[in-house]
Amino acid sequence: MKAIVLEKAGGIENLVMKEVAQPIIKDEEVLVKVKAISVNPVDYKVRGNEDVLGMICGRNSPIVLGWDIAGTVVAVGDKVTKFNIGDNVFGMINFPGTGSAYAEYVAASEAHLAKIPSSTSFEEAAATTLAALTALQVLKNNVNPGDRVLIHAGSGGVGHFAIQIAKSMGAHVITTSSAKNKDFVVSIGADEHIDYRTEAFQDVLSNIDFVFDMFNGETLYNSVKVVKSGGAIVSIPTPEFSEEILALAKERDVKVLFHMVQSDGEDMNTLKDMLESGAVKPQISKSFPFDQMAKAHEQLESGRTVGKVIVKL
Ligand SMILES: NC(=O)c1ccc[n+]([C@@H]2O[C@H](COP(=O)([O-])OP(=O)(O)OC[C@H]3O[C@@H](n4cnc5c(N)ncnc54)[C@H](OP(=O)(O)O)[C@@H]3O)[C@@H](O)[C@H]2O)c1
């Protein structure tokens, strides 16, 4: 089968399409014929740095990169109970760990998958994986109905799911993006929009219950200023927070937490229900063929992606 192999961490030229052996499934795994893959910032972070690769993947290069897939089950292990050959499935495979998703066939634990709703395309399903799971796992543990929630980068992969999920939980959603994405974030449910290029959110917001932070650094420091006493922030880029951030958080009685998304079939089933009910709709802004994976990485690295980038097989 064809797979995109990363021989060694580095630039996009290190993503090389190769003929490799089809994976052999374990008892609790299914073999998925992949129809669509989604790409995330972690893909280019791992691709570009051997230390990050080791930390996330738990091994060294060479690897087949990627975690987010949608496709059809073509073989099932002896202990698989939830899926049959012919089922259309989607999920984030083995994260953190090695997902080996940039391939025509992927061995996936049944515990990481859900069935794709009949009205959802493979591309939409592939889009609703790592970014959507991150939004769901962070919000379900931190947000209550009526909360005032600030979501940074609401037009991005995680942010656009976070807006929709927070709205479905009954929160009042405030989000940041540049002006060109205002209409988009309002169309998916944001109650208030702040153009971070012309307005400092910390000057106009206060009394926030929860902040979903995509940046750390200055954005996280300023976010601490707008949260009410007893409130919380989850910041997802790294688990390291500066002394200044931690000191201000302590002074203001604000919790600053990190969350690393985890593969989880139960959460995938929640996302399946949300796709079916219309509570969540993925935005796919760009789609590339399998042999243009490098272009998908370039697009993500621009930092300007609206919604999700998909690669089709
Ligand atoms: N810990 C975890 O498990 C986990 C999981 C998922 C993601 N992450 C991390 O979370 C971060 C976000 O991921 P993502 O997939 O959402 O990224 P993304 O899709 O690449 O985000 C792009 C969006 O960010 C917006 N943006 C850029 N600068 C901004 C700013 N200063 N203020 C507000 N919005 C801004 C852009 O909108 P404009 O063009 O309008 O500026 C664009 O729509 C990444 O660092 C990723 O690695 C961590």
The ligand as an SDF file (V2000), in Angstrom:
LIG
                    3D

 48 52  0  0  0  0  0  0  0  0999 V2000
   -3.0990   20.0210   23.6850 N   0  0  0  0  0  0  0  0  0  0  0  0
   -3.7780   19.4550   22.6920 C   0  0  0  0  0  0  0  0  0  0  0  0
   -4.2160   18.3040   22.8190 O   0  0  0  0  0  0  0  0  0  0  0  0
   -4.0510   20.2070   21.4250 C   0  0  0  0  0  0  0  0  0  0  0  0
   -5.0240   19.7480   20.5350 C   0  0  0  0  0  0  0  0  0  0  0  0
   -5.3080   20.4780   19.3910 C   0  0  0  0  0  0  0  0  0  0  0  0
   -4.5790   21.6400   19.0970 C   0  0  0  0  0  0  0  0  0  0  0  0
   -3.5990   22.0360   19.9610 N   0  0  0  0  0  0  0  0  0  0  0  0
   -2.8410   23.2780   19.6790 C   0  0  0  0  0  0  0  0  0  0  0  0
   -3.7690   24.3680   19.7000 O   0  0  0  0  0  0  0  0  0  0  0  0
   -3.3710   25.3650   18.7640 C   0  0  0  0  0  0  0  0  0  0  0  0
   -4.5380   25.7070   17.8420 C   0  0  0  0  0  0  0  0  0  0  0  0
   -4.8230   24.6070   16.9860 O   0  0  0  0  0  0  0  0  0  0  0  0
   -5.8310   24.7760   15.7540 P   0  0  0  0  0  0  0  0  0  0  0  0
   -5.9310   23.4670   15.0550 O   0  0  0  0  0  0  0  0  0  0  0  0
   -7.0880   25.4110   16.1970 O   0  0  0  0  0  0  0  0  0  0  0  0
   -4.9920   25.8200   14.8520 O   0  0  0  0  0  0  0  0  0  0  0  0
   -5.3560   26.4760   13.4520 P   0  0  0  0  0  0  0  0  0  0  0  0
   -6.5590   25.8330   12.8510 O   0  0  0  0  0  0  0  0  0  0  0  0
   -4.1130   26.5200   12.6360 O   0  0  0  0  0  0  0  0  0  0  0  0
   -5.7380   27.9990   13.8620 O   0  0  0  0  0  0  0  0  0  0  0  0
   -5.8110   28.9400   12.8250 C   0  0  0  0  0  0  0  0  0  0  0  0
   -6.7100   30.0980   13.2410 C   0  0  0  0  0  0  0  0  0  0  0  0
   -6.0830   30.8980   14.2520 O   0  0  0  0  0  0  0  0  0  0  0  0
   -6.5550   32.2330   14.1060 C   0  0  0  0  0  0  0  0  0  0  0  0
   -5.5840   33.1350   14.7390 N   0  0  0  0  0  0  0  0  0  0  0  0
   -4.2740   33.2720   14.4310 C   0  0  0  0  0  0  0  0  0  0  0  0
   -3.6870   34.1960   15.2600 N   0  0  0  0  0  0  0  0  0  0  0  0
   -4.6720   34.6190   16.1120 C   0  0  0  0  0  0  0  0  0  0  0  0
   -4.7080   35.5160   17.2230 C   0  0  0  0  0  0  0  0  0  0  0  0
   -3.6080   36.1900   17.6240 N   0  0  0  0  0  0  0  0  0  0  0  0
   -5.8730   35.6660   17.9090 N   0  0  0  0  0  0  0  0  0  0  0  0
   -6.9900   34.9920   17.5310 C   0  0  0  0  0  0  0  0  0  0  0  0
   -7.0250   34.1340   16.4750 N   0  0  0  0  0  0  0  0  0  0  0  0
   -5.8740   33.9420   15.7790 C   0  0  0  0  0  0  0  0  0  0  0  0
   -6.6400   32.4120   12.6070 C   0  0  0  0  0  0  0  0  0  0  0  0
   -7.6520   33.3690   12.3420 O   0  0  0  0  0  0  0  0  0  0  0  0
   -7.2840   34.7520   11.5930 P   0  0  0  0  0  0  0  0  0  0  0  0
   -6.7340   34.3470   10.2390 O   0  0  0  0  0  0  0  0  0  0  0  0
   -8.5840   35.4610   11.5490 O   0  0  0  0  0  0  0  0  0  0  0  0
   -6.2210   35.4040   12.4310 O   0  0  0  0  0  0  0  0  0  0  0  0
   -7.0040   31.0170   12.0800 C   0  0  0  0  0  0  0  0  0  0  0  0
   -8.3700   30.8980   11.7200 O   0  0  0  0  0  0  0  0  0  0  0  0
   -2.1090   24.8070   18.0790 C   0  0  0  0  0  0  0  0  0  0  0  0
   -0.9560   25.2830   18.7590 O   0  0  0  0  0  0  0  0  0  0  0  0
   -2.2250   23.3120   18.2970 C   0  0  0  0  0  0  0  0  0  0  0  0
   -0.9840   22.6300   18.2500 O   0  0  0  0  0  0  0  0  0  0  0  0
   -3.3110   21.3550   21.1080 C   0  0  0  0  0  0  0  0  0  0  0  0
  1  2  1  0
  2  3  2  0
  2  4  1  0
  4  5  1  0
  4 48  2  0
  5  6  2  0
  6  7  1  0
  7  8  2  0
  8  9  1  0
  8 48  1  0
  9 10  1  0
  9 46  1  0
 10 11  1  0
 11 12  1  0
 11 44  1  0
 12 13  1  0
 13 14  1  0
 14 15  2  0
 14 16  1  0
 14 17  1  0
 17 18  1  0
 18 19  2  0
 18 20  1  0
 18 21  1  0
 21 22  1  0
 22 23  1  0
 23 24  1  0
 23 42  1  0
 24 25  1  0
 25 26  1  0
 25 36  1  0
 26 27  1  0
 26 35  1  0
 27 28  2  0
 28 29  1  0
 29 30  1  0
 29 35  2  0
 30 31  1  0
 30 32  2  0
 32 33  1  0
 33 34  2  0
 34 35  1  0
 36 37  1  0
 36 42  1  0
 37 38  1  0
 38 39  2  0
 38 40  1  0
 38 41  1  0
 42 43  1  0
 44 45  1  0
 44 46  1  0
 46 47  1  0
M  CHG  2   8   1  16  -1
M  END
$$$$
